[in-house]
Amino acid sequence: MAIVITLHYIKRLKLPYTMSWWAFTFPLGAYVAASHSVGAIFSIELIDYIGFSLYWLLAFFWSVTSINTVRHTYHGSLFKSKG
């Protein structure tokens, strides 16, 4: 449900940057770490490969969110409300 709602707002370009974007990265980070652990424990390489490929998606999300955080910090608009 969260993915559907997020995609809806991204398509309409009405998802302004806020610090809550960091909340999108943490579940994916936990999934990546868990995928590697499960793949290693049960010797299932496919799960490890899926986790590794999701690591690149996580790195992309971290980069985008970090850049936006730095940009909004520089401009002084990180904690200002839009209203």
PDB file as gemmi writes it, atoms N, CA and C in Angstrom:
CRYST1    1.000    1.000    1.000  90.00  90.00  90.00 P 1                      
ATOM      1  N   MET A   1       0.819  -1.176   0.000  1.00  0.00           N  
ATOM      2  CA  MET A   1       0.000   0.000   0.000  1.00  0.00           C  
ATOM      3  C   MET A   1       0.873   1.254   0.000  1.00  0.00           C  
ATOM      4  N   ALA A   2       1.942   1.239   0.795  1.00  0.00           N  
ATOM      5  CA  ALA A   2       2.836   2.399   0.846  1.00  0.00           C  
ATOM      6  C   ALA A   2       3.482   2.655  -0.510  1.00  0.00           C  
ATOM      7  N   ILE A   3       3.832   1.593  -1.210  1.00  0.00           N  
ATOM      8  CA  ILE A   3       4.440   1.742  -2.540  1.00  0.00           C  
ATOM      9  C   ILE A   3       3.450   2.361  -3.508  1.00  0.00           C  
ATOM     10  N   VAL A   4       2.213   1.910  -3.488  1.00  0.00           N  
ATOM     11  CA  VAL A   4       1.180   2.440  -4.391  1.00  0.00           C  
ATOM     12  C   VAL A   4       0.938   3.924  -4.111  1.00  0.00           C  
ATOM     13  N   ILE A   5       0.810   4.295  -2.853  1.00  0.00           N  
ATOM     14  CA  ILE A   5       0.571   5.698  -2.499  1.00  0.00           C  
ATOM     15  C   ILE A   5       1.766   6.563  -2.891  1.00  0.00           C  
ATOM     16  N   THR A   6       2.961   6.082  -2.616  1.00  0.00           N  
ATOM     17  CA  THR A   6       4.163   6.839  -2.972  1.00  0.00           C  
ATOM     18  C   THR A   6       4.258   7.042  -4.476  1.00  0.00           C  
ATOM     19  N   LEU A   7       4.024   5.994  -5.243  1.00  0.00           N  
ATOM     20  CA  LEU A   7       4.068   6.112  -6.704  1.00  0.00           C  
ATOM     21  C   LEU A   7       3.003   7.076  -7.214  1.00  0.00           C  
ATOM     22  N   HIS A   8       1.844   7.066  -6.580  1.00  0.00           N  
ATOM     23  CA  HIS A   8       0.784   7.992  -6.967  1.00  0.00           C  
ATOM     24  C   HIS A   8       1.253   9.437  -6.826  1.00  0.00           C  
ATOM     25  N   TYR A   9       1.879   9.776  -5.692  1.00  0.00           N  
ATOM     26  CA  TYR A   9       2.333  11.145  -5.467  1.00  0.00           C  
ATOM     27  C   TYR A   9       3.544  11.502  -6.323  1.00  0.00           C  
ATOM     28  N   ILE A  10       4.412  10.547  -6.566  1.00  0.00           N  
ATOM     29  CA  ILE A  10       5.565  10.820  -7.420  1.00  0.00           C  
ATOM     30  C   ILE A  10       5.106  11.117  -8.843  1.00  0.00           C  
ATOM     31  N   LYS A  11       4.124  10.373  -9.337  1.00  0.00           N  
ATOM     32  CA  LYS A  11       3.627  10.600 -10.693  1.00  0.00           C  
ATOM     33  C   LYS A  11       3.021  11.991 -10.827  1.00  0.00           C  
ATOM     34  N   ARG A  12       2.415  12.476  -9.775  1.00  0.00           N  
ATOM     35  CA  ARG A  12       1.787  13.797  -9.812  1.00  0.00           C  
ATOM     36  C   ARG A  12       2.734  14.902  -9.355  1.00  0.00           C  
ATOM     37  N   LEU A  13       3.986  14.533  -9.038  1.00  0.00           N  
ATOM     38  CA  LEU A  13       5.021  15.479  -8.610  1.00  0.00           C  
ATOM     39  C   LEU A  13       4.602  16.336  -7.423  1.00  0.00           C  
ATOM     40  N   LYS A  14       3.857  15.751  -6.503  1.00  0.00           N  
ATOM     41  CA  LYS A  14       3.418  16.473  -5.311  1.00  0.00           C  
ATOM     42  C   LYS A  14       3.994  15.848  -4.040  1.00  0.00           C  
ATOM     43  N   LEU A  15       5.172  15.266  -4.149  1.00  0.00           N  
ATOM     44  CA  LEU A  15       5.810  14.671  -2.984  1.00  0.00           C  
ATOM     45  C   LEU A  15       7.061  15.495  -2.663  1.00  0.00           C  
ATOM     46  N   PRO A  16       6.876  16.600  -1.927  1.00  0.00           N  
ATOM     47  CA  PRO A  16       8.024  17.462  -1.621  1.00  0.00           C  
ATOM     48  C   PRO A  16       8.972  16.762  -0.656  1.00  0.00           C  
ATOM     49  N   TYR A  17      10.220  17.176  -0.689  1.00  0.00           N  
ATOM     50  CA  TYR A  17      11.201  16.575   0.210  1.00  0.00           C  
ATOM     51  C   TYR A  17      10.912  16.958   1.652  1.00  0.00           C  
ATOM     52  N   THR A  18      10.955  15.978   2.512  1.00  0.00           N  
ATOM     53  CA  THR A  18      10.918  16.177   3.963  1.00  0.00           C  
ATOM     54  C   THR A  18      11.870  15.154   4.571  1.00  0.00           C  
ATOM     55  N   MET A  19      12.197  15.338   5.821  1.00  0.00           N  
ATOM     56  CA  MET A  19      13.103  14.399   6.492  1.00  0.00           C  
ATOM     57  C   MET A  19      12.516  12.997   6.586  1.00  0.00           C  
ATOM     58  N   SER A  20      11.209  12.876   6.414  1.00  0.00           N  
ATOM     59  CA  SER A  20      10.588  11.555   6.473  1.00  0.00           C  
ATOM     60  C   SER A  20      10.984  10.668   5.291  1.00  0.00           C  
ATOM     61  N   TRP A  21      11.631  11.244   4.279  1.00  0.00           N  
ATOM     62  CA  TRP A  21      12.134  10.409   3.182  1.00  0.00           C  
ATOM     63  C   TRP A  21      13.106   9.363   3.706  1.00  0.00           C  
ATOM     64  N   TRP A  22      13.812   9.683   4.793  1.00  0.00           N  
ATOM     65  CA  TRP A  22      14.745   8.707   5.362  1.00  0.00           C  
ATOM     66  C   TRP A  22      14.007   7.450   5.825  1.00  0.00           C  
ATOM     67  N   ALA A  23      12.741   7.587   6.169  1.00  0.00           N  
ATOM     68  CA  ALA A  23      11.955   6.429   6.610  1.00  0.00           C  
ATOM     69  C   ALA A  23      11.764   5.411   5.488  1.00  0.00           C  
ATOM     70  N   PHE A  24      11.851   5.856   4.249  1.00  0.00           N  
ATOM     71  CA  PHE A  24      11.737   4.924   3.126  1.00  0.00           C  
ATOM     72  C   PHE A  24      12.975   4.035   2.996  1.00  0.00           C  
ATOM     73  N   THR A  25      14.127   4.523   3.449  1.00  0.00           N  
ATOM     74  CA  THR A  25      15.362   3.754   3.267  1.00  0.00           C  
ATOM     75  C   THR A  25      15.556   2.670   4.320  1.00  0.00           C  
ATOM     76  N   PHE A  26      15.048   2.880   5.504  1.00  0.00           N  
ATOM     77  CA  PHE A  26      15.336   1.934   6.581  1.00  0.00           C  
ATOM     78  C   PHE A  26      14.726   0.546   6.387  1.00  0.00           C  
ATOM     79  N   PRO A  27      13.470   0.396   5.968  1.00  0.00           N  
ATOM     80  CA  PRO A  27      12.955  -0.958   5.748  1.00  0.00           C  
ATOM     81  C   PRO A  27      13.714  -1.699   4.647  1.00  0.00           C  
ATOM     82  N   LEU A  28      14.093  -0.995   3.596  1.00  0.00           N  
ATOM     83  CA  LEU A  28      14.856  -1.638   2.529  1.00  0.00           C  
ATOM     84  C   LEU A  28      16.230  -2.056   3.037  1.00  0.00           C  
ATOM     85  N   GLY A  29      16.849  -1.226   3.866  1.00  0.00           N  
ATOM     86  CA  GLY A  29      18.138  -1.588   4.456  1.00  0.00           C  
ATOM     87  C   GLY A  29      18.040  -2.831   5.319  1.00  0.00           C  
ATOM     88  N   ALA A  30      16.982  -2.939   6.100  1.00  0.00           N  
ATOM     89  CA  ALA A  30      16.780  -4.134   6.934  1.00  0.00           C  
ATOM     90  C   ALA A  30      16.553  -5.361   6.056  1.00  0.00           C  
ATOM     91  N   TYR A  31      15.814  -5.200   4.964  1.00  0.00           N  
ATOM     92  CA  TYR A  31      15.559  -6.320   4.067  1.00  0.00           C  
ATOM     93  C   TYR A  31      16.846  -6.776   3.384  1.00  0.00           C  
ATOM     94  N   VAL A  32      17.672  -5.840   2.989  1.00  0.00           N  
ATOM     95  CA  VAL A  32      18.947  -6.193   2.347  1.00  0.00           C  
ATOM     96  C   VAL A  32      19.823  -6.979   3.313  1.00  0.00           C  
ATOM     97  N   ALA A  33      19.941  -6.503   4.539  1.00  0.00           N  
ATOM     98  CA  ALA A  33      20.756  -7.197   5.535  1.00  0.00           C  
ATOM     99  C   ALA A  33      20.188  -8.576   5.857  1.00  0.00           C  
ATOM    100  N   ALA A  34      18.868  -8.664   5.984  1.00  0.00           N  
ATOM    101  CA  ALA A  34      18.239  -9.954   6.286  1.00  0.00           C  
ATOM    102  C   ALA A  34      18.388 -10.928   5.123  1.00  0.00           C  
ATOM    103  N   SER A  35      18.288 -10.436   3.904  1.00  0.00           N  
ATOM    104  CA  SER A  35      18.436 -11.306   2.736  1.00  0.00           C  
ATOM    105  C   SER A  35      19.828 -11.922   2.694  1.00  0.00           C  
ATOM    106  N   HIS A  36      20.830 -11.118   2.974  1.00  0.00           N  
ATOM    107  CA  HIS A  36      22.193 -11.654   2.992  1.00  0.00           C  
ATOM    108  C   HIS A  36      22.349 -12.699   4.094  1.00  0.00           C  
ATOM    109  N   SER A  37      21.805 -12.420   5.266  1.00  0.00           N  
ATOM    110  CA  SER A  37      21.916 -13.361   6.389  1.00  0.00           C  
ATOM    111  C   SER A  37      21.199 -14.673   6.088  1.00  0.00           C  
ATOM    112  N   VAL A  38      19.988 -14.593   5.569  1.00  0.00           N  
ATOM    113  CA  VAL A  38      19.226 -15.809   5.249  1.00  0.00           C  
ATOM    114  C   VAL A  38      19.928 -16.604   4.153  1.00  0.00           C  
ATOM    115  N   GLY A  39      20.424 -15.904   3.134  1.00  0.00           N  
ATOM    116  CA  GLY A  39      21.147 -16.585   2.058  1.00  0.00           C  
ATOM    117  C   GLY A  39      22.389 -17.286   2.562  1.00  0.00           C  
ATOM    118  N   ALA A  40      23.105 -16.661   3.499  1.00  0.00           N  
ATOM    119  CA  ALA A  40      24.327 -17.258   4.043  1.00  0.00           C  
ATOM    120  C   ALA A  40      24.014 -18.426   4.978  1.00  0.00           C  
ATOM    121  N   ILE A  41      23.005 -18.272   5.809  1.00  0.00           N  
ATOM    122  CA  ILE A  41      22.667 -19.321   6.778  1.00  0.00           C  
ATOM    123  C   ILE A  41      22.175 -20.583   6.076  1.00  0.00           C  
ATOM    124  N   PHE A  42      21.299 -20.417   5.095  1.00  0.00           N  
ATOM    125  CA  PHE A  42      20.709 -21.569   4.425  1.00  0.00           C  
ATOM    126  C   PHE A  42      21.407 -21.925   3.110  1.00  0.00           C  
ATOM    127  N   SER A  43      22.494 -21.252   2.809  1.00  0.00           N  
ATOM    128  CA  SER A  43      23.273 -21.495   1.581  1.00  0.00           C  
ATOM    129  C   SER A  43      22.410 -21.422   0.332  1.00  0.00           C  
ATOM    130  N   ILE A  44      21.560 -20.408   0.260  1.00  0.00           N  
ATOM    131  CA  ILE A  44      20.709 -20.187  -0.905  1.00  0.00           C  
ATOM    132  C   ILE A  44      21.246 -18.949  -1.620  1.00  0.00           C  
ATOM    133  N   GLU A  45      21.980 -19.182  -2.692  1.00  0.00           N  
ATOM    134  CA  GLU A  45      22.632 -18.073  -3.386  1.00  0.00           C  
ATOM    135  C   GLU A  45      21.637 -17.121  -4.040  1.00  0.00           C  
ATOM    136  N   LEU A  46      20.493 -17.636  -4.487  1.00  0.00           N  
ATOM    137  CA  LEU A  46      19.506 -16.780  -5.149  1.00  0.00           C  
ATOM    138  C   LEU A  46      19.040 -15.664  -4.215  1.00  0.00           C  
ATOM    139  N   ILE A  47      18.776 -15.993  -2.966  1.00  0.00           N  
ATOM    140  CA  ILE A  47      18.332 -14.985  -2.006  1.00  0.00           C  
ATOM    141  C   ILE A  47      19.439 -13.961  -1.774  1.00  0.00           C  
ATOM    142  N   ASP A  48      20.671 -14.433  -1.703  1.00  0.00           N  
ATOM    143  CA  ASP A  48      21.798 -13.530  -1.525  1.00  0.00           C  
ATOM    144  C   ASP A  48      21.938 -12.595  -2.727  1.00  0.00           C  
ATOM    145  N   TYR A  49      21.730 -13.097  -3.930  1.00  0.00           N  
ATOM    146  CA  TYR A  49      21.800 -12.262  -5.134  1.00  0.00           C  
ATOM    147  C   TYR A  49      20.663 -11.230  -5.176  1.00  0.00           C  
ATOM    148  N   ILE A  50      19.496 -11.636  -4.759  1.00  0.00           N  
ATOM    149  CA  ILE A  50      18.372 -10.687  -4.702  1.00  0.00           C  
ATOM    150  C   ILE A  50      18.687  -9.574  -3.706  1.00  0.00           C  
ATOM    151  N   GLY A  51      19.190  -9.953  -2.547  1.00  0.00           N  
ATOM    152  CA  GLY A  51      19.573  -8.952  -1.550  1.00  0.00           C  
ATOM    153  C   GLY A  51      20.665  -8.030  -2.056  1.00  0.00           C  
ATOM    154  N   PHE A  52      21.631  -8.582  -2.787  1.00  0.00           N  
ATOM    155  CA  PHE A  52      22.715  -7.766  -3.327  1.00  0.00           C  
ATOM    156  C   PHE A  52      22.204  -6.787  -4.382  1.00  0.00           C  
ATOM    157  N   SER A  53      21.270  -7.239  -5.203  1.00  0.00           N  
ATOM    158  CA  SER A  53      20.718  -6.331  -6.215  1.00  0.00           C  
ATOM    159  C   SER A  53      19.875  -5.232  -5.549  1.00  0.00           C  
ATOM    160  N   LEU A  54      19.183  -5.567  -4.475  1.00  0.00           N  
ATOM    161  CA  LEU A  54      18.429  -4.551  -3.744  1.00  0.00           C  
ATOM    162  C   LEU A  54      19.353  -3.581  -3.010  1.00  0.00           C  
ATOM    163  N   TYR A  55      20.579  -4.029  -2.742  1.00  0.00           N  
ATOM    164  CA  TYR A  55      21.560  -3.128  -2.137  1.00  0.00           C  
ATOM    165  C   TYR A  55      21.817  -1.932  -3.055  1.00  0.00           C  
ATOM    166  N   TRP A  56      21.869  -2.160  -4.355  1.00  0.00           N  
ATOM    167  CA  TRP A  56      22.096  -1.062  -5.297  1.00  0.00           C  
ATOM    168  C   TRP A  56      20.907  -0.104  -5.310  1.00  0.00           C  
ATOM    169  N   LEU A  57      19.703  -0.639  -5.182  1.00  0.00           N  
ATOM    170  CA  LEU A  57      18.526   0.215  -5.073  1.00  0.00           C  
ATOM    171  C   LEU A  57      18.599   1.041  -3.789  1.00  0.00           C  
ATOM    172  N   LEU A  58      19.015   0.409  -2.706  1.00  0.00           N  
ATOM    173  CA  LEU A  58      19.180   1.108  -1.432  1.00  0.00           C  
ATOM    174  C   LEU A  58      20.234   2.208  -1.552  1.00  0.00           C  
ATOM    175  N   ALA A  59      21.346   1.920  -2.201  1.00  0.00           N  
ATOM    176  CA  ALA A  59      22.399   2.923  -2.388  1.00  0.00           C  
ATOM    177  C   ALA A  59      21.873   4.113  -3.193  1.00  0.00           C  
ATOM    178  N   PHE A  60      21.038   3.844  -4.192  1.00  0.00           N  
ATOM    179  CA  PHE A  60      20.429   4.911  -4.978  1.00  0.00           C  
ATOM    180  C   PHE A  60      19.519   5.775  -4.107  1.00  0.00           C  
ATOM    181  N   PHE A  61      18.649   5.133  -3.303  1.00  0.00           N  
ATOM    182  CA  PHE A  61      17.752   5.879  -2.421  1.00  0.00           C  
ATOM    183  C   PHE A  61      18.538   6.701  -1.401  1.00  0.00           C  
ATOM    184  N   TRP A  62      19.600   6.109  -0.840  1.00  0.00           N  
ATOM    185  CA  TRP A  62      20.434   6.846   0.110  1.00  0.00           C  
ATOM    186  C   TRP A  62      21.053   8.065  -0.554  1.00  0.00           C  
ATOM    187  N   SER A  63      21.526   7.894  -1.766  1.00  0.00           N  
ATOM    188  CA  SER A  63      22.154   9.015  -2.483  1.00  0.00           C  
ATOM    189  C   SER A  63      21.163  10.141  -2.733  1.00  0.00           C  
ATOM    190  N   VAL A  64      20.003   9.805  -3.253  1.00  0.00           N  
ATOM    191  CA  VAL A  64      18.987  10.821  -3.552  1.00  0.00           C  
ATOM    192  C   VAL A  64      18.564  11.544  -2.276  1.00  0.00           C  
ATOM    193  N   THR A  65      18.328  10.794  -1.226  1.00  0.00           N  
ATOM    194  CA  THR A  65      17.884  11.385   0.035  1.00  0.00           C  
ATOM    195  C   THR A  65      18.990  12.218   0.676  1.00  0.00           C  
ATOM    196  N   SER A  66      20.217  11.744   0.614  1.00  0.00           N  
ATOM    197  CA  SER A  66      21.341  12.503   1.169  1.00  0.00           C  
ATOM    198  C   SER A  66      21.537  13.817   0.429  1.00  0.00           C  
ATOM    199  N   ILE A  67      21.481  13.769  -0.890  1.00  0.00           N  
ATOM    200  CA  ILE A  67      21.652  14.982  -1.683  1.00  0.00           C  
ATOM    201  C   ILE A  67      20.555  15.989  -1.363  1.00  0.00           C  
ATOM    202  N   ASN A  68      19.322  15.524  -1.258  1.00  0.00           N  
ATOM    203  CA  ASN A  68      18.217  16.429  -0.919  1.00  0.00           C  
ATOM    204  C   ASN A  68      18.364  16.994   0.488  1.00  0.00           C  
ATOM    205  N   THR A  69      18.841  16.186   1.428  1.00  0.00           N  
ATOM    206  CA  THR A  69      19.041  16.668   2.795  1.00  0.00           C  
ATOM    207  C   THR A  69      20.096  17.763   2.824  1.00  0.00           C  
ATOM    208  N   VAL A  70      21.203  17.536   2.145  1.00  0.00           N  
ATOM    209  CA  VAL A  70      22.273  18.535   2.104  1.00  0.00           C  
ATOM    210  C   VAL A  70      21.790  19.809   1.401  1.00  0.00           C  
ATOM    211  N   ARG A  71      21.085  19.644   0.310  1.00  0.00           N  
ATOM    212  CA  ARG A  71      20.591  20.804  -0.447  1.00  0.00           C  
ATOM    213  C   ARG A  71      19.632  21.649   0.397  1.00  0.00           C  
ATOM    214  N   HIS A  72      18.689  20.992   1.083  1.00  0.00           N  
ATOM    215  CA  HIS A  72      17.726  21.735   1.907  1.00  0.00           C  
ATOM    216  C   HIS A  72      18.383  22.315   3.160  1.00  0.00           C  
ATOM    217  N   THR A  73      19.407  21.653   3.673  1.00  0.00           N  
ATOM    218  CA  THR A  73      20.152  22.206   4.796  1.00  0.00           C  
ATOM    219  C   THR A  73      20.887  23.465   4.363  1.00  0.00           C  
ATOM    220  N   TYR A  74      21.518  23.416   3.211  1.00  0.00           N  
ATOM    221  CA  TYR A  74      22.255  24.570   2.692  1.00  0.00           C  
ATOM    222  C   TYR A  74      21.337  25.768   2.472  1.00  0.00           C  
ATOM    223  N   HIS A  75      20.147  25.513   1.940  1.00  0.00           N  
ATOM    224  CA  HIS A  75      19.209  26.598   1.662  1.00  0.00           C  
ATOM    225  C   HIS A  75      18.415  27.031   2.902  1.00  0.00           C  
ATOM    226  N   GLY A  76      18.572  26.306   4.005  1.00  0.00           N  
ATOM    227  CA  GLY A  76      17.889  26.662   5.248  1.00  0.00           C  
ATOM    228  C   GLY A  76      16.415  26.287   5.263  1.00  0.00           C  
ATOM    229  N   SER A  77      16.009  25.401   4.384  1.00  0.00           N  
ATOM    230  CA  SER A  77      14.594  25.048   4.315  1.00  0.00           C  
ATOM    231  C   SER A  77      14.320  23.627   4.816  1.00  0.00           C  
ATOM    232  N   LEU A  78      15.243  23.055   5.563  1.00  0.00           N  
ATOM    233  CA  LEU A  78      15.088  21.668   5.984  1.00  0.00           C  
ATOM    234  C   LEU A  78      13.924  21.476   6.951  1.00  0.00           C  
ATOM    235  N   PHE A  79      13.742  22.379   7.884  1.00  0.00           N  
ATOM    236  CA  PHE A  79      12.698  22.217   8.895  1.00  0.00           C  
ATOM    237  C   PHE A  79      11.581  23.254   8.782  1.00  0.00           C  
ATOM    238  N   LYS A  80      11.551  23.978   7.697  1.00  0.00           N  
ATOM    239  CA  LYS A  80      10.489  24.976   7.515  1.00  0.00           C  
ATOM    240  C   LYS A  80       9.262  24.298   6.893  1.00  0.00           C  
ATOM    241  N   SER A  81       8.106  24.713   7.375  1.00  0.00           N  
ATOM    242  CA  SER A  81       6.880  24.161   6.809  1.00  0.00           C  
ATOM    243  C   SER A  81       6.552  24.865   5.498  1.00  0.00           C  
ATOM    244  N   LYS A  82       5.830  24.173   4.639  1.00  0.00           N  
ATOM    245  CA  LYS A  82       5.477  24.709   3.328  1.00  0.00           C  
ATOM    246  C   LYS A  82       4.241  25.607   3.390  1.00  0.00           C  
ATOM    247  N   GLY A  83       3.536  25.651   4.512  1.00  0.00           N  
ATOM    248  CA  GLY A  83       2.288  26.383   4.648  1.00  0.00           C  
ATOM    249  C   GLY A  83       2.409  27.797   4.896  1.00  0.00           C  
TER     250      GLY A  83                                                      
END                                                                             
